């Protein structure tokens, strides 16, 4: 009987968890994330999948609080240290409730009441913490600016050196969550028609300022039930990611290599721009992610021009070595630190889930050298990252040009995107942090 009542009490889609239960769920996810070596979105998803009785609105509310606490990681830690209280996910939630959500001491006592599914009762140290925080704000005048803008010590020297006087403004713009951007499959429907279709399903959007394919949702929306999404007319993709595909300048009939294709987001954008005419070869070392792209290609009605070639297959790696001077455009959106995605992945500020920066830089250089010969004379090599770090961006390209003097840099047509490379940031462009270099291979000259 207890189990039946529990499911009946919690499993409504409208959201019926008590506030205490929502808070305890957030604490549990943050505890699991602090002990895990996988990204927080995976931890959150695993937690929710194991508790299918939690309603949709409750899931959203719990996840929103988890991300809000993570976005304030440095500031919450600063307050805990200043108060002389040990750092813990529970302590961070208490500080966040009081300073960011403006919960009173009485309200905190009501929430931490030790009832079923609620957090245990506040202890004496936590009561003292609450008294110490009385009348304070999340941002305190004594905070170092790196703490105030949530900049990890690991990256502070590099980012200060790169952004200079704009350091605080640039990093501060990366604290709030990102907007929801959509890419219109212009092979199937014009952007304005897709926008009208979304509006009929009560999804209001505006054209993105840089990408000619993009729409930005005005509010949080549920796309799955819209006609535009179910028909393959729109896909979720940050405007900055769209711009990497856009500056490739592909045209119908071209031969294109998307070397680090992953799940196929940019492959789809390239295929739509090519109007399903020509050929795209999608390659990646992650065969599982690469295979997931196939269904997306079919839904977007561009699958027949896309070849999927996983690099885990020796046959495909040998094939690549034979493709000298084959492709009009080669795009390599390389593995990187992901520092440009902190708005979406705030936990990545404080945890490294994959290779270290030094290891990534070696891989990036190897990829560039590996694909350079596949570019036709007069063709383009587009090198891209979702990183803010010059070591992965400008420095990497400069070193490549020394090794491959047959390539030269082509600046973006729109100077607002940066020069000589495309450099996008949340502050300047309201996109994720992206870098892209367009490198042109010299035309072959006839022998004298």
One Martini backbone bead per residue (centre of mass of N, CA, C, O) as a GRO file, in nm:
protein
  448
    1UNK     BB    1   0.056   0.063  -0.020
    2UNK     BB    2   0.289   0.264  -0.005
    3UNK     BB    3   0.376   0.250  -0.302
    4UNK     BB    4   0.112   0.337  -0.429
    5UNK     BB    5   0.093   0.613  -0.291
    6UNK     BB    6   0.360   0.724  -0.392
    7UNK     BB    7   0.291   0.721  -0.694
    8UNK     BB    8   0.029   0.884  -0.674
    9UNK     BB    9   0.170   1.139  -0.542
   10UNK     BB   10   0.414   1.182  -0.784
   11UNK     BB   11   0.301   1.089  -1.099
   12UNK     BB   12   0.231   1.376  -1.202
   13UNK     BB   13   0.273   1.590  -1.476
   14UNK     BB   14   0.207   1.872  -1.325
   15UNK     BB   15   0.323   1.860  -1.042
   16UNK     BB   16   0.352   1.704  -0.689
   17UNK     BB   17   0.583   1.777  -0.541
   18UNK     BB   18   0.726   1.874  -0.281
   19UNK     BB   19   0.948   2.109  -0.204
   20UNK     BB   20   1.124   1.921  -0.031
   21UNK     BB   21   1.166   1.701  -0.253
   22UNK     BB   22   1.305   1.878  -0.460
   23UNK     BB   23   1.550   1.949  -0.286
   24UNK     BB   24   1.650   1.662  -0.232
   25UNK     BB   25   1.697   1.590  -0.526
   26UNK     BB   26   1.911   1.805  -0.582
   27UNK     BB   27   2.115   1.709  -0.373
   28UNK     BB   28   2.154   1.422  -0.488
   29UNK     BB   29   2.263   1.507  -0.766
   30UNK     BB   30   2.504   1.676  -0.661
   31UNK     BB   31   2.639   1.440  -0.518
   32UNK     BB   32   2.677   1.259  -0.765
   33UNK     BB   33   2.837   1.465  -0.936
   34UNK     BB   34   3.082   1.499  -0.729
   35UNK     BB   35   3.150   1.167  -0.776
   36UNK     BB   36   3.173   1.198  -1.080
   37UNK     BB   37   3.300   1.130  -1.439
   38UNK     BB   38   3.040   1.270  -1.547
   39UNK     BB   39   2.823   1.460  -1.665
   40UNK     BB   40   2.548   1.621  -1.535
   41UNK     BB   41   2.335   1.541  -1.746
   42UNK     BB   42   2.376   1.237  -1.698
   43UNK     BB   43   2.312   1.227  -1.399
   44UNK     BB   44   2.028   1.345  -1.420
   45UNK     BB   45   1.911   1.136  -1.617
   46UNK     BB   46   1.960   0.886  -1.439
   47UNK     BB   47   1.790   0.976  -1.200
   48UNK     BB   48   1.518   1.002  -1.354
   49UNK     BB   49   1.501   0.714  -1.477
   50UNK     BB   50   1.487   0.587  -1.174
   51UNK     BB   51   1.214   0.806  -1.147
   52UNK     BB   52   0.927   0.787  -1.320
   53UNK     BB   53   0.724   0.918  -1.102
   54UNK     BB   54   0.826   1.180  -1.193
   55UNK     BB   55   0.721   1.462  -1.303
   56UNK     BB   56   0.777   1.694  -1.542
   57UNK     BB   57   0.777   1.952  -1.362
   58UNK     BB   58   0.963   1.838  -1.147
   59UNK     BB   59   1.206   1.785  -1.324
   60UNK     BB   60   1.246   2.076  -1.414
   61UNK     BB   61   1.280   2.201  -1.129
   62UNK     BB   62   1.522   2.036  -1.038
   63UNK     BB   63   1.715   2.099  -1.273
   64UNK     BB   64   1.714   2.406  -1.239
   65UNK     BB   65   1.848   2.403  -0.958
   66UNK     BB   66   2.103   2.251  -1.025
   67UNK     BB   67   2.204   2.463  -1.234
   68UNK     BB   68   2.197   2.712  -1.052
   69UNK     BB   69   2.406   2.611  -0.849
   70UNK     BB   70   2.634   2.564  -1.060
   71UNK     BB   71   2.647   2.865  -1.163
   72UNK     BB   72   2.729   2.936  -0.836
   73UNK     BB   73   2.981   2.788  -0.727
   74UNK     BB   74   3.192   3.007  -0.638
   75UNK     BB   75   3.003   3.182  -0.461
   76UNK     BB   76   2.909   2.966  -0.264
   77UNK     BB   77   3.193   2.882  -0.169
   78UNK     BB   78   3.270   3.159  -0.053
   79UNK     BB   79   3.052   3.169   0.169
   80UNK     BB   80   3.132   2.911   0.317
   81UNK     BB   81   3.421   2.993   0.385
   82UNK     BB   82   3.353   3.262   0.535
   83UNK     BB   83   3.169   3.090   0.753
   84UNK     BB   84   3.320   2.811   0.821
   85UNK     BB   85   3.197   2.597   0.615
   86UNK     BB   86   3.158   2.315   0.478
   87UNK     BB   87   3.171   2.171   0.173
   88UNK     BB   88   2.847   2.110   0.010
   89UNK     BB   89   2.563   2.049  -0.151
   90UNK     BB   90   2.380   2.126   0.081
   91UNK     BB   91   2.512   2.399   0.145
   92UNK     BB   92   2.464   2.524  -0.133
   93UNK     BB   93   2.157   2.511  -0.126
   94UNK     BB   94   2.117   2.690   0.117
   95UNK     BB   95   2.252   2.942   0.003
   96UNK     BB   96   2.077   2.964  -0.251
   97UNK     BB   97   1.803   2.993  -0.117
   98UNK     BB   98   1.880   3.259   0.034
   99UNK     BB   99   2.040   3.442  -0.199
  100UNK     BB  100   1.870   3.362  -0.474
  101UNK     BB  101   1.563   3.281  -0.350
  102UNK     BB  102   1.486   3.429  -0.078
  103UNK     BB  103   1.488   3.262   0.177
  104UNK     BB  104   1.395   3.226   0.481
  105UNK     BB  105   1.456   3.095   0.782
  106UNK     BB  106   1.175   2.975   0.812
  107UNK     BB  107   1.156   2.839   0.537
  108UNK     BB  108   1.399   2.650   0.578
  109UNK     BB  109   1.274   2.500   0.817
  110UNK     BB  110   1.033   2.388   0.648
  111UNK     BB  111   1.207   2.235   0.430
  112UNK     BB  112   1.398   2.119   0.674
  113UNK     BB  113   1.194   1.872   0.837
  114UNK     BB  114   1.230   1.543   0.796
  115UNK     BB  115   1.039   1.440   0.615
  116UNK     BB  116   0.914   1.279   0.371
  117UNK     BB  117   1.153   1.348   0.117
  118UNK     BB  118   1.313   1.529   0.297
  119UNK     BB  119   1.531   1.706   0.443
  120UNK     BB  120   1.705   1.724   0.694
  121UNK     BB  121   1.749   1.878   0.966
  122UNK     BB  122   1.889   2.145   1.083
  123UNK     BB  123   2.177   2.224   1.215
  124UNK     BB  124   2.372   2.425   1.397
  125UNK     BB  125   2.563   2.512   1.168
  126UNK     BB  126   2.336   2.590   0.967
  127UNK     BB  127   2.209   2.802   1.146
  128UNK     BB  128   2.463   2.980   1.149
  129UNK     BB  129   2.476   3.030   0.848
  130UNK     BB  130   2.206   3.176   0.823
  131UNK     BB  131   2.283   3.411   1.009
  132UNK     BB  132   2.537   3.503   0.838
  133UNK     BB  133   2.344   3.562   0.571
  134UNK     BB  134   2.196   3.786   0.670
  135UNK     BB  135   2.146   4.039   0.430
  136UNK     BB  136   2.271   3.905   0.193
  137UNK     BB  137   2.431   3.849  -0.114
  138UNK     BB  138   2.562   3.667  -0.358
  139UNK     BB  139   2.703   3.932  -0.417
  140UNK     BB  140   3.013   4.053  -0.296
  141UNK     BB  141   3.239   4.306  -0.250
  142UNK     BB  142   3.483   4.093  -0.158
  143UNK     BB  143   3.491   3.962  -0.418
  144UNK     BB  144   3.646   3.829  -0.653
  145UNK     BB  145   3.606   3.853  -0.988
  146UNK     BB  146   3.639   3.550  -1.055
  147UNK     BB  147   3.409   3.463  -0.869
  148UNK     BB  148   3.178   3.644  -0.978
  149UNK     BB  149   3.233   3.502  -1.288
  150UNK     BB  150   3.311   3.196  -1.275
  151UNK     BB  151   3.632   3.149  -1.279
  152UNK     BB  152   3.860   2.927  -1.323
  153UNK     BB  153   4.184   2.892  -1.228
  154UNK     BB  154   4.285   2.727  -1.478
  155UNK     BB  155   4.179   2.985  -1.688
  156UNK     BB  156   4.242   3.276  -1.594
  157UNK     BB  157   4.510   3.366  -1.730
  158UNK     BB  158   4.418   3.325  -2.025
  159UNK     BB  159   4.152   3.500  -2.020
  160UNK     BB  160   4.282   3.761  -1.930
  161UNK     BB  161   4.480   3.782  -2.167
  162UNK     BB  162   4.262   3.787  -2.394
  163UNK     BB  163   4.033   4.001  -2.278
  164UNK     BB  164   4.115   4.180  -2.055
  165UNK     BB  165   3.896   4.432  -1.982
  166UNK     BB  166   3.660   4.204  -2.066
  167UNK     BB  167   3.659   3.969  -1.869
  168UNK     BB  168   3.408   4.011  -1.683
  169UNK     BB  169   3.197   4.040  -1.908
  170UNK     BB  170   3.247   3.774  -2.059
  171UNK     BB  171   3.210   3.579  -1.814
  172UNK     BB  172   2.932   3.685  -1.717
  173UNK     BB  173   2.781   3.595  -1.990
  174UNK     BB  174   2.824   3.271  -1.901
  175UNK     BB  175   2.611   3.219  -1.672
  176UNK     BB  176   2.373   3.213  -1.818
  177UNK     BB  177   2.164   3.073  -2.004
  178UNK     BB  178   2.075   2.962  -2.306
  179UNK     BB  179   1.925   2.986  -2.578
  180UNK     BB  180   1.686   2.875  -2.819
  181UNK     BB  181   1.804   2.728  -3.109
  182UNK     BB  182   1.721   2.711  -3.460
  183UNK     BB  183   1.737   2.510  -3.752
  184UNK     BB  184   1.657   2.547  -4.076
  185UNK     BB  185   1.543   2.341  -4.339
  186UNK     BB  186   1.586   2.489  -4.645
  187UNK     BB  187   1.521   2.245  -4.831
  188UNK     BB  188   1.205   2.230  -4.723
  189UNK     BB  189   1.201   2.537  -4.590
  190UNK     BB  190   1.150   2.841  -4.522
  191UNK     BB  191   1.206   3.030  -4.255
  192UNK     BB  192   0.929   3.184  -4.241
  193UNK     BB  193   0.751   2.926  -4.257
  194UNK     BB  194   0.858   2.795  -4.001
  195UNK     BB  195   0.775   3.022  -3.815
  196UNK     BB  196   0.470   3.000  -3.870
  197UNK     BB  197   0.436   2.709  -3.775
  198UNK     BB  198   0.529   2.754  -3.484
  199UNK     BB  199   0.311   2.966  -3.412
  200UNK     BB  200   0.069   2.765  -3.438
  201UNK     BB  201   0.225   2.607  -3.182
  202UNK     BB  202   0.318   2.838  -2.976
  203UNK     BB  203   0.605   2.927  -3.115
  204UNK     BB  204   0.809   3.191  -3.055
  205UNK     BB  205   1.013   3.369  -3.297
  206UNK     BB  206   1.341   3.476  -3.414
  207UNK     BB  207   1.567   3.587  -3.608
  208UNK     BB  208   1.883   3.548  -3.651
  209UNK     BB  209   2.153   3.774  -3.698
  210UNK     BB  210   2.359   3.564  -3.863
  211UNK     BB  211   2.191   3.328  -3.934
  212UNK     BB  212   1.992   3.230  -4.216
  213UNK     BB  213   1.869   2.958  -4.047
  214UNK     BB  214   1.770   3.102  -3.784
  215UNK     BB  215   1.596   3.051  -3.463
  216UNK     BB  216   1.460   3.224  -3.171
  217UNK     BB  217   1.335   3.161  -2.879
  218UNK     BB  218   1.145   3.343  -2.639
  219UNK     BB  219   1.102   3.062  -2.491
  220UNK     BB  220   1.025   2.800  -2.337
  221UNK     BB  221   0.998   2.482  -2.510
  222UNK     BB  222   0.802   2.217  -2.676
  223UNK     BB  223   0.889   2.061  -2.977
  224UNK     BB  224   0.787   1.762  -3.032
  225UNK     BB  225   0.470   1.866  -3.108
  226UNK     BB  226   0.563   1.996  -3.356
  227UNK     BB  227   0.553   2.009  -3.692
  228UNK     BB  228   0.840   2.113  -3.759
  229UNK     BB  229   0.988   1.883  -3.606
  230UNK     BB  230   0.846   1.621  -3.716
  231UNK     BB  231   0.927   1.707  -4.030
  232UNK     BB  232   1.231   1.838  -4.031
  233UNK     BB  233   1.246   2.168  -4.035
  234UNK     BB  234   1.372   2.151  -3.741
  235UNK     BB  235   1.659   2.218  -3.528
  236UNK     BB  236   1.879   2.198  -3.270
  237UNK     BB  237   2.096   2.499  -3.283
  238UNK     BB  238   2.335   2.694  -3.239
  239UNK     BB  239   2.429   2.971  -3.401
  240UNK     BB  240   2.734   2.918  -3.393
  241UNK     BB  241   2.720   2.638  -3.524
  242UNK     BB  242   2.592   2.736  -3.785
  243UNK     BB  243   2.833   2.926  -3.868
  244UNK     BB  244   3.034   2.709  -3.930
  245UNK     BB  245   2.876   2.600  -4.173
  246UNK     BB  246   2.842   2.870  -4.329
  247UNK     BB  247   3.158   2.939  -4.378
  248UNK     BB  248   3.201   2.704  -4.585
  249UNK     BB  249   3.039   2.764  -4.854
  250UNK     BB  250   2.845   2.571  -4.969
  251UNK     BB  251   2.741   2.388  -5.269
  252UNK     BB  252   2.600   2.254  -5.511
  253UNK     BB  253   2.805   1.962  -5.594
  254UNK     BB  254   2.990   1.916  -5.376
  255UNK     BB  255   3.283   1.812  -5.195
  256UNK     BB  256   3.250   1.684  -4.854
  257UNK     BB  257   3.425   1.695  -4.531
  258UNK     BB  258   3.320   1.561  -4.212
  259UNK     BB  259   3.542   1.465  -3.976
  260UNK     BB  260   3.379   1.569  -3.693
  261UNK     BB  261   3.055   1.483  -3.687
  262UNK     BB  262   2.917   1.304  -3.498
  263UNK     BB  263   2.566   1.360  -3.478
  264UNK     BB  264   2.521   1.580  -3.741
  265UNK     BB  265   2.459   1.888  -3.728
  266UNK     BB  266   2.649   2.004  -3.957
  267UNK     BB  267   2.578   1.807  -4.178
  268UNK     BB  268   2.288   1.906  -4.211
  269UNK     BB  269   2.356   2.197  -4.288
  270UNK     BB  270   2.519   2.128  -4.540
  271UNK     BB  271   2.301   1.965  -4.694
  272UNK     BB  272   2.094   2.193  -4.716
  273UNK     BB  273   2.284   2.396  -4.869
  274UNK     BB  274   2.317   2.169  -5.111
  275UNK     BB  275   2.033   2.055  -5.193
  276UNK     BB  276   2.102   1.749  -5.232
  277UNK     BB  277   2.387   1.819  -5.384
  278UNK     BB  278   2.629   1.578  -5.388
  279UNK     BB  279   2.886   1.529  -5.120
  280UNK     BB  280   2.905   1.365  -4.794
  281UNK     BB  281   3.155   1.294  -4.550
  282UNK     BB  282   3.118   1.116  -4.246
  283UNK     BB  283   3.345   1.146  -3.966
  284UNK     BB  284   3.448   0.930  -3.680
  285UNK     BB  285   3.548   0.774  -3.376
  286UNK     BB  286   3.234   0.773  -3.296
  287UNK     BB  287   3.022   0.540  -3.399
  288UNK     BB  288   2.764   0.584  -3.234
  289UNK     BB  289   2.715   0.882  -3.309
  290UNK     BB  290   2.725   0.850  -3.614
  291UNK     BB  291   2.477   0.655  -3.635
  292UNK     BB  292   2.263   0.856  -3.519
  293UNK     BB  293   2.256   1.040  -3.778
  294UNK     BB  294   2.086   0.878  -3.983
  295UNK     BB  295   1.798   0.954  -3.886
  296UNK     BB  296   1.834   1.257  -3.929
  297UNK     BB  297   1.880   1.244  -4.235
  298UNK     BB  298   1.608   1.119  -4.308
  299UNK     BB  299   1.423   1.335  -4.184
  300UNK     BB  300   1.570   1.569  -4.371
  301UNK     BB  301   1.615   1.446  -4.668
  302UNK     BB  302   1.968   1.383  -4.697
  303UNK     BB  303   2.093   1.085  -4.700
  304UNK     BB  304   2.184   1.043  -5.015
  305UNK     BB  305   2.464   1.242  -4.963
  306UNK     BB  306   2.555   1.057  -4.712
  307UNK     BB  307   2.854   0.935  -4.579
  308UNK     BB  308   2.939   0.678  -4.346
  309UNK     BB  309   3.277   0.685  -4.178
  310UNK     BB  310   3.429   0.514  -3.953
  311UNK     BB  311   3.750   0.527  -3.790
  312UNK     BB  312   3.737   0.227  -3.670
  313UNK     BB  313   3.774   0.156  -3.970
  314UNK     BB  314   4.038   0.069  -4.164
  315UNK     BB  315   3.913   0.110  -4.441
  316UNK     BB  316   3.859   0.421  -4.396
  317UNK     BB  317   4.149   0.514  -4.334
  318UNK     BB  318   4.264   0.426  -4.605
  319UNK     BB  319   4.076   0.593  -4.781
  320UNK     BB  320   4.168   0.874  -4.682
  321UNK     BB  321   4.467   0.854  -4.789
  322UNK     BB  322   4.349   0.865  -5.103
  323UNK     BB  323   4.219   1.177  -5.068
  324UNK     BB  324   4.376   1.362  -5.274
  325UNK     BB  325   4.227   1.642  -5.376
  326UNK     BB  326   3.891   1.597  -5.337
  327UNK     BB  327   3.793   1.851  -5.161
  328UNK     BB  328   3.634   2.153  -5.132
  329UNK     BB  329   3.550   2.074  -4.827
  330UNK     BB  330   3.691   2.085  -4.490
  331UNK     BB  331   3.563   1.980  -4.176
  332UNK     BB  332   3.705   2.051  -3.835
  333UNK     BB  333   3.545   1.978  -3.533
  334UNK     BB  334   3.723   1.957  -3.271
  335UNK     BB  335   3.843   1.846  -3.003
  336UNK     BB  336   3.781   2.005  -2.678
  337UNK     BB  337   3.727   2.184  -2.381
  338UNK     BB  338   3.440   2.353  -2.391
  339UNK     BB  339   3.448   2.662  -2.286
  340UNK     BB  340   3.204   2.774  -2.476
  341UNK     BB  341   2.967   2.586  -2.303
  342UNK     BB  342   2.900   2.697  -2.007
  343UNK     BB  343   2.600   2.769  -2.027
  344UNK     BB  344   2.519   2.454  -2.065
  345UNK     BB  345   2.800   2.349  -1.893
  346UNK     BB  346   2.883   2.442  -1.584
  347UNK     BB  347   3.055   2.191  -1.482
  348UNK     BB  348   3.305   2.239  -1.688
  349UNK     BB  349   3.459   2.446  -1.514
  350UNK     BB  350   3.531   2.210  -1.268
  351UNK     BB  351   3.550   1.969  -1.489
  352UNK     BB  352   3.736   1.694  -1.629
  353UNK     BB  353   3.627   1.430  -1.854
  354UNK     BB  354   3.876   1.428  -2.032
  355UNK     BB  355   4.118   1.536  -2.179
  356UNK     BB  356   4.369   1.729  -2.164
  357UNK     BB  357   4.480   2.004  -2.311
  358UNK     BB  358   4.751   1.888  -2.411
  359UNK     BB  359   4.619   1.645  -2.556
  360UNK     BB  360   4.427   1.800  -2.745
  361UNK     BB  361   4.643   1.957  -2.906
  362UNK     BB  362   4.759   1.709  -3.043
  363UNK     BB  363   4.502   1.614  -3.185
  364UNK     BB  364   4.446   1.869  -3.350
  365UNK     BB  365   4.709   1.864  -3.517
  366UNK     BB  366   4.666   1.582  -3.640
  367UNK     BB  367   4.406   1.646  -3.792
  368UNK     BB  368   4.509   1.867  -3.974
  369UNK     BB  369   4.729   1.694  -4.113
  370UNK     BB  370   4.536   1.464  -4.214
  371UNK     BB  371   4.336   1.664  -4.403
  372UNK     BB  372   4.495   1.857  -4.591
  373UNK     BB  373   4.526   1.671  -4.856
  374UNK     BB  374   4.205   1.659  -4.918
  375UNK     BB  375   4.234   1.931  -5.035
  376UNK     BB  376   4.182   2.123  -5.280
  377UNK     BB  377   4.283   2.327  -5.497
  378UNK     BB  378   4.115   2.610  -5.368
  379UNK     BB  379   4.021   2.503  -5.110
  380UNK     BB  380   3.870   2.424  -4.790
  381UNK     BB  381   3.971   2.472  -4.442
  382UNK     BB  382   3.782   2.410  -4.146
  383UNK     BB  383   3.856   2.529  -3.824
  384UNK     BB  384   3.701   2.409  -3.511
  385UNK     BB  385   3.562   2.539  -3.196
  386UNK     BB  386   3.433   2.536  -2.838
  387UNK     BB  387   3.656   2.764  -2.763
  388UNK     BB  388   3.848   3.026  -2.578
  389UNK     BB  389   4.136   2.917  -2.632
  390UNK     BB  390   4.424   3.002  -2.796
  391UNK     BB  391   4.567   2.722  -2.800
  392UNK     BB  392   4.315   2.600  -2.982
  393UNK     BB  393   4.332   2.832  -3.195
  394UNK     BB  394   4.542   3.047  -3.301
  395UNK     BB  395   4.794   2.872  -3.234
  396UNK     BB  396   4.714   2.628  -3.405
  397UNK     BB  397   4.705   2.773  -3.680
  398UNK     BB  398   4.990   2.892  -3.685
  399UNK     BB  399   5.133   2.615  -3.680
  400UNK     BB  400   5.007   2.502  -3.940
  401UNK     BB  401   5.117   2.723  -4.139
  402UNK     BB  402   5.411   2.638  -4.102
  403UNK     BB  403   5.365   2.338  -4.209
  404UNK     BB  404   5.140   2.482  -4.430
  405UNK     BB  405   5.205   2.719  -4.670
  406UNK     BB  406   4.960   2.651  -4.879
  407UNK     BB  407   4.807   2.813  -4.665
  408UNK     BB  408   4.540   3.054  -4.611
  409UNK     BB  409   4.366   3.320  -4.481
  410UNK     BB  410   4.007   3.372  -4.444
  411UNK     BB  411   3.799   3.607  -4.380
  412UNK     BB  412   3.517   3.712  -4.280
  413UNK     BB  413   3.271   3.895  -4.427
  414UNK     BB  414   3.181   3.955  -4.134
  415UNK     BB  415   3.330   4.161  -3.900
  416UNK     BB  416   3.150   4.080  -3.644
  417UNK     BB  417   3.298   3.784  -3.626
  418UNK     BB  418   3.585   3.863  -3.709
  419UNK     BB  419   3.958   3.903  -3.722
  420UNK     BB  420   4.063   3.653  -3.924
  421UNK     BB  421   3.864   3.520  -3.727
  422UNK     BB  422   3.615   3.342  -3.586
  423UNK     BB  423   3.464   3.507  -3.289
  424UNK     BB  424   3.249   3.379  -3.043
  425UNK     BB  425   3.029   3.528  -2.792
  426UNK     BB  426   2.793   3.594  -2.563
  427UNK     BB  427   2.839   3.903  -2.548
  428UNK     BB  428   2.861   3.970  -2.870
  429UNK     BB  429   2.638   3.719  -2.991
  430UNK     BB  430   2.463   3.512  -2.825
  431UNK     BB  431   2.656   3.269  -2.809
  432UNK     BB  432   2.858   3.051  -2.810
  433UNK     BB  433   3.186   2.959  -2.791
  434UNK     BB  434   3.359   3.031  -3.099
  435UNK     BB  435   3.584   2.889  -3.349
  436UNK     BB  436   3.711   2.995  -3.684
  437UNK     BB  437   3.905   2.875  -3.968
  438UNK     BB  438   3.977   2.983  -4.298
  439UNK     BB  439   4.146   2.771  -4.532
  440UNK     BB  440   4.343   2.816  -4.824
  441UNK     BB  441   4.435   2.645  -5.097
  442UNK     BB  442   4.651   2.650  -5.326
  443UNK     BB  443   4.700   2.676  -5.639
  444UNK     BB  444   4.816   2.513  -5.889
  445UNK     BB  445   5.116   2.525  -6.068
  446UNK     BB  446   5.276   2.530  -6.344
  447UNK     BB  447   5.533   2.401  -6.487
  448UNK     BB  448   5.828   2.534  -6.647
   0.00000   0.00000   0.00000
